[in-house]
Amino acid sequence: MFAPTFAQIAAKLDTQARFVKVDTEANQPLAGQYQIRSIPTLMIMKNGKETARQAGAMSSSQFESWVLQHL
C-alpha cells in the first residue's frame, strides 16, 4: 500500500538521498539486526548509523517532509 508513495518520493528526491527497500521475509537476519517489527518501517541512516525511524505508512507530503527534515 505504501509502495507507490515510496517510489514517488524516492524518484523526486533521488539526487538528495538513496532509497532502499528490503524484503524482510527474504532477509530475516537483517530485519532482526534492525529490530524491524512492523511493515513498513522507515529508517534514515547517516554514515551507517540510524538517525530516524518511523513505523507505519505516511502520505506523500508527510513522507517527503520527514525525509527532508532528517537530511
ABEGO torsion letter per residue (X at the ends): XAAAAAAAAAAAAAAABBBBBBBAAABAAAAAAAGBABOBBBBBBBGGBBABBBBEBBBAAAAAAAAAAAX
